[in-house]
């Protein structure tokens, strides 16, 4: 048995798409286990850039089975657009499967998301307004509509009528905005259901069967550890479980089926949206990271907030996920900086903290404790082995590993598939 869960070890946007695509070459199945189209992965393959939102990153390999798990909330319109766009570039997508238990995002989810965010005013979360939160709310309120119901035209009609009656009242009476026409939504989504029906399956059976056969399964999370609804910087989090344990819930497997866990972290840190960010840089160094790293959201295009690598966050992610390995991406972005900083701890009201705080109040009052390391100016994009990296780059990576307590197994030195250094086999 060989299963690997790939998780974000920061606030998301760590470069998981590239690492998933790289590791997918050795996998038989690639499973996206949570989130929705509020997350995006950018993959560069064959000199082409692909921006994926719902399709697993392994979809670019034609001989792989790529699965959207039950823990994902699926916007059929977005998924079909993404499938059509990708088919136009790489051909048929025969290896896609969608969980029959995955919940569906409907138009009222998107509108409610925007209305709720606007109503919060200065206290807004900073969501993408893609309907993710309201869809997960319906799921836990037991009024959601799943893919199994979407592809059953009679059942879908009954459930949509029930839900739309309630949501239209909410939209009109609370948010004072327009509702939706039942017939129009029904016709549109029935067509979506017809197109997606051939891909819908009981994915837990498929995944567990593959594991029983000794096939390699790669589980791909969206967002990052600090955006987990339980373990992230609540309430500035997503509505699902990006952490490694989420793979069990979102794919229908038992915890004993997870073989290894790899955390993906940038050589620095970014986050999108609101909330405390102890190592955030609002100077020329932060702008250097944003410009060289192309730090703009794949889904929204929003500029990402940038800061120094935070080992307190790294240790927290290692503990919550049980990390076996780290993949450090975008090391090349730091090229040209004479001095690098690593956050080793926080100071809070005179207290020295080495563990990540459990409240936003404390986190917002934390000041980073830094140690400095020398940078490098050599171009590292052509390096294909660890020893081809400059000494200062190697020392930087080794110090990250020491501070986090997890060995570095993969290093990204550029956006391309081939711009990757492997220091140990993980899969």
Buried (B, 14 or more C-beta within 10 A) or exposed (E): BBBBBBBBBBBBBBBBBBBBBBBBEEBBBBBBBBBBBBBBBBBBBEEEEBEBBBBBBBBBBEEBBBBBBBBBBBBBBBBBBBBEBBEEEBEEBEBBBBBBBBBBBBBBBBBBBBBBBEEEEEEBBBBBBBBBBBBBBBBEEEEBBBBBBBBBBEBBBEBBEEBBEEBBEBBEEEBEEEBBEBEEBBEBBBEBBEBBBEBBBBBBEBBBEBBEEEBBBBBBBBBBBBBBBEBBBBEBBBBBBBBBBBBBBBBBBEEEBBBBBBBBBBBBBBBBBBBBBBBBBEEEBBBBBBEBBEBBBBBBEEEBBBBBBBBBBBBBBBBBBBBBBBBBBBBBBBBEBEEBBBBBBBBBEEEEBEEBBEEBEBBBBBBBBBEEBEBBEBEBEEBEEBEBBBEBBBBBBEBBBEBBEBBBBBBBBBBBBEBBBBBEEBB
